[in-house]
Structures are given as structure tokens and as C-alpha cells.
Amino acid sequence: MAAETLFGNASAAAAIPARATQRRREREKGVVLLLGTLSIPVLVSMMGMGIDASIMYSVKSRIQLAADGASLAAARALSIGLTTEAQAASAQANAANWFNRNFPPGTFGVSNITLDEPQVYDDPSEPMIRHVVVTAAANAPSYFMRYWGYDSTRILSTSRATRRDSVIMMVLDRSGSMNTGGATDACTLMKRAAKQFTGMFSAQRDRIGLISFSDTVHLASPPSLNFQTVLGYSNTSGSAAGAIDTISCANTTGTPAAEIIGYNELFKIGLPGALNVLLVFTDGEPNTLVLDATGYSNQPNGLLADNATCRDSAARPVNAGASPRGDFSVNPPNWTAAIDLGSTNFFQYNSESPNITGSSLPRGPFGSLSNGSVWFKFWATSSAGNYNSGGLSPSGCSGTVGATNSKGIEWLPQTDVFGNPLNITAYRPLSSATLDGQSRYRSTSDNFIRASYNATAGAASRARTTRNLWDGRNFPGVYVYAIGLGSVNHELLQRVANDPSPEANGVYGAFTDYDATQPQGAYVWAQDSTRLSQAFARIASFILRLSQ
């Protein structure tokens, strides 16, 4: 029997709050349904705003990419034209073409696309820099916001690019191994690639010069504003007659002298605000050095062998047993006049060698720097132990390296005539012996080739070194780029360019002696002569990328 309470039956009393709870739940369901119904427009609007915002973001990203590409394309197009006005017009046209190709009408449903005329102007404080500004806009469509009165949203994008003027010295190998003959003649294709390279830069803004080298170094042109005319390139036809056409490939490979003389031309221009570049091309190993024979020949224990039969201009032999003994410093051989390499703005090659001045490097065959009133050049090959002085006017300065009767050089000095080190212990150390009463570097074929490698690497390192100009201004180390053709020593050219990168297909590995304190250039290898144009174009791309 159910218990009785003050209010009657206990079960009936318990049912009262249960029925109240049920009625309250039914009322809450109605409120939720009402609130859900009322929030549908808000939720739909929020979803629509999200979709429209996504569309606007996509349009903004796409138009910004197109504007960025247009500004970079405009900066690259500054190389087209012989005047700054023509180059600006080319840049503006190229920017418009690039933008229109990459953001055509109808992209994402946009409308009212506008592209302001690209602005090209010189930097007010840095005269070596030009700026390109591209501004574009478009209306992004609204698919949901139009119900709130917004049919579209105006999207604006601005992109800026800078183009730093470049000063480039091309140093091109014209040794005999470049004469491969036929349709793929390396000498011919190298000249063609070098011309195309010059066409990628801006006349009257950039400066490009040319040195070609074999056993001699020919200064064809210092870096000049009218380099296309001087070197032989035409914007209309792609090729014209110029200094590059006069290159004739023959003889051996004197890379160290060519590198440092090329650097001297950059130093003489002396534009720290520009991108200064030394571009070195070669197809073989260095095997030629320029050594100061005279500085030692009039000493009792001189660089020349005691039995050397070289003669001064008085026809007296310089060998130790001659009486009277010849003396180049008193009676210098009658060589041709010097090329003027500079005066107050001349890079001092070697502070320890007072003989080297701006006017003491005489002109040899083909108007090249060969031998001087104070020095000889020698070369050697790795296949045969011979070195030679190049058939200089005083005969008898040739022989076999290290032989008892060599009648040539008896030992190797610390540096070549330009101050480039002949011994780099951490690279290719030279062997020594007691010669003429002192510990000196032995004059062997192996030592000579090692010294040629060391001087090549040392010259590039000196070019990358920051120093003061003749007027005290700071001149940053230059960027050195290298192109190797065929069977070259990859490690040497990586060292020349200070490029740690390995070859993509594993032909050569990473360069581990990279110097992080100096500018990093790039080394590009051309497997054969048909790939030279591509190699030169890659180097141009690296340079232009740095200058932007």
C-alpha cells in the first residue's frame, strides 16, 4: 500500500515535478527552433563573406605574383636599348606584356583590370641603382556580399624591383686547345657565347670589358659603357664586328696574370656602389707564370741558372761565368712600349716589388701584355717537363725545368711578378731544397704546375678581398664567376669562384674550402663547346639576380 503523506499519495506527488520538467523541455525545444531559424541568414552571410574573402585573397595573390613578375621582367629589360630612355621604354613594354600574360582578363572573374605605366627612375642617393615600380588593380567579384550592396571589391597591388649597374671584366681563354675545328670549334663558339652574354646587359649603364689570354694577356678593352659597340654585339641583329671577333686561339694558358690584370681594370673604374664582377673562362689547366728574372739576375745567386745564356741589350750573357756579365736592369732588352695600366688608381700588385708600376707592363704580340723591362714569362706543360720564355728577343731563355743544363730558371720565387702566391700550403704545397745557399722552391715541372694552380687560386682570392681605393674609399671584394669547358680541374675553378656547390649530376662534389668571409660567386661547367652559350647565359642570370 502506497505511503500516505501530508499531500496524499507519494507516487502522485512525485509525478508533479516530472510533468513540469517535460513541459519546460517542450518549451525549450521551441525556443531553439526559433533561434535556429532566426540565425540562418546570419550564418549564410558569414559563410558568404568567407567565400568572398577567399576569392579576394586568391585575386590578391595572383595579381601580386603578376606584378612581381612584371617588375622583375622590367628590370631585366633595362638591357634593351642604347640610351636610358630607350631602356626605360623597353622595361615598360616588357612589364605590360608580362603582366597581361600572367593576369589575363577574366582571371577569377575579375573586371576593370588596370596597369599603371611602370615607373623607371634613378635612385636619388645611389646613382648606380635604378628602380622599377609596377602598380596594378582589379575588381574582385562578390557572390554573396552583393546582397548587402557590394558587387565587387577593388584589389590594389604594387611591386618594386631594383637594378644595380654592373661592372664586368670578361677574362677569356684563347689558348691553342680551344682550336678544336669544325662546326663545334670551341674558339668560335666561345666568341659567340661571349657576344650573347654582353647582350644581356644595359649599354650606357652597365660596363663590360674584355681580356683574352694564352701565354700572353691581351687587354682588348677596359669596362666601358658602349661595350656592345666595342665588343661586337647588336640589339637588332645579335652580332656585329668588334673586339671579340679579333680573338685568335693559340699557345699556352697564363690564367693568373689574366685574372689579376682583369681585377686591376675593375679597381681602376672604382665604383663601389656597382656590382663588380670578374668572369673567368678557361678550357684547361694553368701552365704559364710571369716571373721577375731581372730582379734576381744581377745577384750572384740569381733566379736564372748560372749557365743561362740570355743576353741583355748589349749582347752580354747573364750567366754567372760571363765577363762582363749581362745586366737587364742596366741594359734592358729592346722590347715594345708599355700599355698604360693606370697611375694614381693603379692596383699595387706587390708592395714588395717596386719594379711594378702602372706603365711598366709592355705590349707584346697582338697588343698583349707579354714580357717587360723588368720581367720574363715562362710556361710549362704537365706532359713534358719543358718551360719556355716565349721566344723573347734575347735568345737562350728556354730549357728543361730542373735539368742541370737547363740554362733557365734555377728556383721559383715566392710570388709571380703580380704578387700572386706561388705556394699555398693548404692547396698545392711546393717542395723545397737548398739552392744558392738558401731553402728555396725547386724548379721542377711538378712544382711549376703546382705554382701555376696556386697563383690562379691566389689571384682570385686577392680579387675577392676588400681594400681601399686610391682615394681612400672602401672597395668591396668583387664577385668572381668561372666557366670551365671540357676536361678542366673542377676543384680549381670552384676555388676561383669560391663556390661550394656540387655539380647537380655528381660530376664533381662540394668544395669544402669555401671562404665564407669573401663574396660567393658561381662555377658553371660546359661539358662540350655546344653548351657554352647556355653556360654564359647562366652566369648572366646569376649576375642579374644579384643586381636586382
Summary of the structure (lengths in Angstrom):
residues: 548
radius of gyration: 36.8
end to end distance: 99.7
largest distance: 154.1
contacts: 1880
relative contact order: 0.10
helix: 34%
strand: 23%
